[in-house]
Amino acid sequence: MIANILTLVSLALTYGSVQTPDGRWDGTVTHGTLKIPFTINFELKGKALSGSFVHGDTRISSTEGSFEAGTVRLSFGASGPRLEATLLNGQLQGTVGTGGKVVHPFTASQFCACGYEGEAGPDISGTWEVPDSNLGLAIRRKGEDTLATITLPNGEWGPLTGRFDGVSFSLHYFDGARAALLEIEQRKDGGLELKLAEPGAEVKKYRAVQATSRKPSGP
């Protein structure tokens, strides 16, 4: 009898402890054939809700939002993505996208320090060049996380954020609209092997060399 009561109490704590979406949540969005991790922070004031996709020290924040009757709604600008989800038993399930048919399902749960997020791994910080392409890469370390910002002729985007899994760095980016996965493996010569995956495109493979280590051309 006592054991049954304790079990019921435990279940009640497990499934009833999260009643609002306040704080950090970690989720996975299905974007095309890719499953992309992401982090979002919520702040609830009454029924008004704000949310920010987190990429290291960068935030992409909602312009309006609400939480009512277990439903989360966020808008990221007039023409930006919309997020809608239901909070049930400590889980968020919903969609995010630009409306119409361009929406992507996701699930998320409140952050728990008990989860394994990978290791810090070797420090590959620096400015990297990708020969025979228009890409550049700026990598830095923040705590246990590695952050990579991709530079293009018309600007930059990122940072993609992640950790080391023992073999390579698995970095990810999702802002409600754009998504990407970047795998980085350090070569024995100090260079990097890159695999960049974006929805609707073939996986692109590159080799990167640290800018300060490139040999000057010519005699």
BELQUISUL-V735823 format. One record per pair of residues at least 4 apart in sequence whose C-alpha atoms are under 8 Angstrom apart, sorted by sequence separation. I is the first residue (numbers start at 1). J is the second residue. D is the distance in Angstrom with one decimal. If there is no record, write none. Layout:
<<I J D> <I J D>>
This chain:
<<1 5 6.4> <2 6 6.2> <3 7 6.2> <4 8 6.3> <5 9 6.2> <6 10 6.1> <7 11 6.2> <8 12 6.1> <9 13 6.2> <10 14 6.1> <11 15 6.0> <12 16 5.3> <13 17 5.3> <21 25 8.0> <30 34 5.8> <31 35 6.2> <44 48 6.0> <45 49 6.3> <54 58 6.0> <55 59 6.4> <67 71 5.5> <68 72 7.0> <76 80 4.9> <77 81 7.4> <87 91 5.6> <88 92 6.5> <98 102 5.8> <99 103 6.1> <130 134 7.4> <141 145 5.8> <142 146 6.3> <151 155 6.1> <152 156 5.5> <164 168 5.6> <165 169 6.3> <174 178 5.7> <175 179 6.9> <186 190 6.3> <187 191 5.2> <197 201 7.1> <198 202 7.5> <209 213 7.1> <210 214 6.7> <11 16 7.9> <12 17 7.5> <30 35 4.6> <31 36 7.2> <44 49 4.6> <54 59 5.0> <66 71 7.9> <67 72 4.7> <75 80 7.0> <76 81 5.5> <86 91 8.0> <87 92 4.6> <97 102 5.7> <98 103 6.4> <130 135 5.8> <141 146 4.6> <142 147 7.3> <151 156 4.2> <164 169 4.3> <165 170 7.2> <173 178 7.6> <174 179 4.5> <186 191 6.0> <187 192 5.5> <197 202 6.9> <198 203 7.2> <209 214 6.9> <29 35 5.6> <30 36 6.5> <43 49 5.8> <44 50 6.6> <53 59 5.7> <54 60 6.8> <66 72 6.0> <67 73 6.5> <75 81 6.2> <76 82 6.3> <86 92 5.5> <87 93 6.8> <97 103 4.2> <129 135 7.0> <130 136 5.8> <140 146 6.0> <141 147 6.1> <150 156 5.5> <151 157 6.7> <163 169 5.4> <164 170 6.4> <173 179 5.3> <174 180 6.8> <186 192 4.6> <187 193 6.7> <197 203 4.7> <28 35 6.2> <29 36 5.3> <42 49 6.9> <43 50 5.3> <52 59 5.7> <53 60 5.2> <65 72 7.6> <66 73 5.3> <75 82 4.7> <85 92 6.0> <86 93 5.5> <96 103 5.3> <97 104 6.0> <129 136 4.9> <130 137 7.8> <139 146 7.1> <140 147 5.3> <149 156 6.8> <150 157 5.6> <162 169 6.8> <163 170 5.9> <172 179 7.7> <173 180 5.2> <185 192 5.6> <186 193 6.3> <196 203 5.7> <197 204 6.5> <28 36 5.3> <29 37 6.5> <42 50 5.7> <43 51 6.4> <52 60 5.2> <53 61 6.5> <65 73 5.3> <66 74 6.7> <74 82 5.7> <75 83 6.5> <85 93 5.2> <86 94 6.2> <95 103 6.0> <96 104 5.3> <128 136 6.0> <129 137 6.4> <139 147 5.6> <140 148 6.6> <149 157 5.9> <150 158 6.3> <162 170 5.6> <163 171 6.7> <172 180 5.8> <173 181 6.5> <184 192 6.5> <185 193 5.1> <195 203 6.5> <196 204 5.2> <28 37 4.3> <29 38 7.5> <42 51 4.4> <52 61 4.1> <65 74 4.2> <73 82 7.4> <74 83 5.0> <85 94 3.8> <95 104 5.2> <96 105 6.6> <127 136 7.7> <128 137 4.9> <139 148 4.4> <149 158 4.8> <150 159 7.3> <161 170 8.0> <162 171 4.2> <172 181 4.6> <184 193 5.7> <185 194 6.7> <195 204 5.6> <196 205 6.5> <27 37 5.7> <28 38 6.0> <41 51 5.4> <42 52 6.7> <51 61 5.7> <52 62 6.2> <64 74 5.9> <65 75 6.1> <73 83 5.6> <74 84 6.6> <84 94 5.6> <85 95 6.4> <95 105 4.3> <96 106 7.4> <127 137 6.0> <128 138 6.1> <138 148 5.6> <139 149 6.5> <148 158 6.9> <149 159 4.4> <161 171 4.7> <162 172 6.3> <171 181 5.8> <172 182 6.2> <184 194 4.9> <194 204 8.0> <195 205 4.6> <26 37 7.3> <27 38 5.4> <40 51 6.5> <41 52 5.2> <50 61 7.3> <51 62 5.5> <63 74 7.7> <64 75 5.4> <72 83 7.6> <73 84 4.6> <83 94 7.5> <84 95 5.6> <94 105 5.7> <95 106 5.7> <127 138 4.6> <128 139 7.7> <137 148 6.5> <138 149 5.2> <148 159 5.1> <149 160 6.3> <160 171 5.4> <161 172 5.4> <170 181 7.3> <171 182 5.0> <183 194 5.7> <184 195 6.7> <194 205 5.5> <195 206 6.6> <26 38 5.9> <27 39 6.3> <40 52 5.4> <41 53 6.6> <50 62 5.9> <62 74 6.2> <63 75 5.9> <64 76 7.2> <72 84 5.5> <73 85 6.8> <83 95 5.9> <84 96 6.5> <93 105 7.6> <94 106 5.6> <126 138 5.9> <127 139 6.4> <137 149 5.8> <138 150 6.6> <147 159 5.6> <148 160 5.2> <160 172 4.9> <161 173 6.7> <170 182 6.1> <171 183 6.2> <182 194 6.9> <183 195 5.1> <193 205 7.4> <194 206 5.0> <26 39 4.6> <27 40 7.9> <40 53 4.4> <41 54 7.1> <50 63 7.4> <62 75 5.5> <63 76 5.2> <71 84 7.2> <72 85 5.1> <83 96 4.3> <93 106 6.0> <94 107 6.6> <125 138 7.5> <126 139 5.3> <137 150 4.8> <138 151 7.5> <147 160 5.6> <148 161 6.6> <160 173 4.8> <169 182 7.9> <170 183 4.8> <171 184 8.0> <182 195 5.6> <183 196 6.6> <193 206 6.1> <194 207 6.0> <25 39 5.8> <26 40 6.5> <39 53 5.9> <40 54 5.7> <50 64 6.4> <51 65 7.8> <62 76 4.4> <63 77 5.6> <71 85 5.8> <72 86 6.1> <82 96 5.5> <83 97 6.7> <93 107 4.6> <125 139 4.7> <126 140 6.5> <136 150 5.9> <137 151 5.9> <147 161 4.6> <159 173 7.1> <169 183 5.6> <170 184 6.7> <182 196 4.7> <193 207 4.8> <194 208 7.3> <24 39 7.0> <25 40 5.4> <38 53 7.4> <39 54 5.5> <49 64 7.2> <50 65 5.6> <61 76 6.7> <62 77 7.0> <71 86 4.6> <72 87 7.4> <81 96 6.6> <82 97 5.5> <92 107 5.5> <93 108 6.7> <124 139 6.9> <125 140 4.5> <135 150 6.8> <136 151 4.8> <146 161 5.9> <147 162 6.8> <158 173 6.8> <168 183 6.6> <169 184 5.0> <181 196 5.9> <182 197 6.4> <192 207 5.7> <193 208 6.5> <24 40 5.9> <25 41 6.1> <38 54 7.6> <39 55 7.6> <48 64 7.9> <49 65 4.8> <50 66 7.5> <70 86 5.7> <71 87 6.3> <81 97 4.7> <82 98 5.9> <91 107 7.1> <92 108 5.0> <124 140 7.4> <125 141 6.4> <135 151 5.8> <136 152 6.6> <145 161 6.7> <146 162 5.6> <168 184 5.5> <169 185 6.4> <180 196 7.1> <181 197 5.1> <191 207 7.2> <192 208 5.0> <24 41 4.4> <25 42 7.8> <48 65 6.0> <49 66 4.6> <70 87 5.2> <81 98 4.3> <82 99 6.7> <91 108 6.0> <92 109 6.3> <135 152 5.4> <145 162 5.6> <146 163 5.9> <168 185 4.6> <180 197 5.6> <181 198 6.6> <191 208 5.8> <192 209 6.6> <23 41 5.4> <24 42 6.4> <48 66 4.6> <49 67 5.9> <70 88 7.2> <80 98 6.2> <81 99 7.1> <91 109 5.1> <123 141 7.2> <134 152 6.2> <135 153 7.8> <145 163 5.4> <167 185 7.0> <168 186 7.3> <180 198 4.7> <191 209 4.9> <22 41 7.5> <23 42 5.1> <47 66 5.6> <48 67 6.4> <79 98 7.4> <90 109 6.6> <91 110 7.6> <134 153 6.7> <144 163 7.1> <179 198 6.3> <180 199 7.1> <190 209 7.8> <191 210 6.8> <22 42 5.0> <23 43 6.3> <47 67 5.2> <90 110 7.3> <160 180 7.9> <179 199 7.0> <21 42 6.2> <22 43 5.2> <47 68 6.2> <160 181 7.8> <21 43 7.6> <22 44 5.8> <160 182 7.4> <21 44 7.4> <44 67 7.7> <49 72 7.9> <51 74 7.1> <120 143 7.9> <146 169 8.0> <148 171 7.8> <20 44 7.9> <49 73 7.9> <50 74 7.1> <120 144 4.5> <147 171 7.6> <49 74 7.5> <119 144 6.8> <120 145 6.1> <146 171 7.8> <120 146 7.3> <121 163 7.2> <120 163 5.7> <121 164 5.1> <119 163 5.7> <120 164 5.7> <121 165 7.9> <118 163 5.3> <119 164 5.0> <121 166 7.2> <117 163 6.9> <118 164 5.5> <119 165 6.3> <118 165 5.3> <119 166 7.3> <118 166 8.0> <121 169 7.9> <20 70 7.8> <21 87 7.6> <20 87 7.7> <19 87 7.8> <18 89 7.3> <19 90 7.2> <18 90 5.1> <32 104 8.0> <16 89 6.4> <17 90 7.2> <31 104 5.7> <15 89 4.7> <16 90 7.1> <30 104 5.8> <31 105 7.8> <15 90 5.9> <29 104 6.6> <30 105 5.7> <14 90 7.9> <29 105 5.9> <30 106 6.2> <130 206 6.8> <131 207 7.4> <29 106 4.2> <130 207 6.0> <131 208 6.9> <28 106 5.6> <29 107 6.7> <130 208 4.5> <131 209 7.9> <27 106 6.8> <28 107 5.7> <97 176 6.0> <98 177 7.1> <129 208 5.4> <130 209 6.5> <27 107 5.4> <28 108 6.5> <96 176 6.2> <97 177 6.0> <128 208 6.0> <129 209 5.4> <27 108 3.7> <128 209 5.5> <129 210 6.1> <26 108 5.4> <27 109 6.3> <128 210 4.3> <129 211 5.7> <25 108 6.2> <26 109 5.7> <127 210 5.9> <128 211 5.1> <25 109 5.4> <26 110 6.3> <126 210 6.9> <127 211 5.7> <25 110 4.3> <26 111 5.8> <127 212 7.8> <24 110 6.1> <25 111 5.0> <56 142 7.4> <23 110 7.5> <24 111 5.6> <21 110 7.9> <56 145 7.8> <56 147 6.9> <83 176 7.8> <82 176 7.6> <81 176 5.7> <81 177 6.2> <80 177 7.8> <58 159 7.7> <55 158 7.4> <56 159 7.1> <55 159 6.0> <55 160 6.6> <56 161 6.4> <55 161 6.1> <60 175 6.7> <55 173 7.2> <53 174 7.5> <53 175 5.9> <53 176 7.8> <38 172 7.3> <37 172 6.5> <38 173 6.9> <36 172 6.6> <37 173 7.7> <38 174 6.1> <36 173 7.5> <37 174 7.7> <36 174 7.3> <36 179 7.4> <36 180 7.4> <36 181 7.0> <31 179 7.5> <34 198 7.8> <34 199 6.6> <33 199 6.9> <32 199 5.5> <31 199 6.3> <32 200 6.6>>
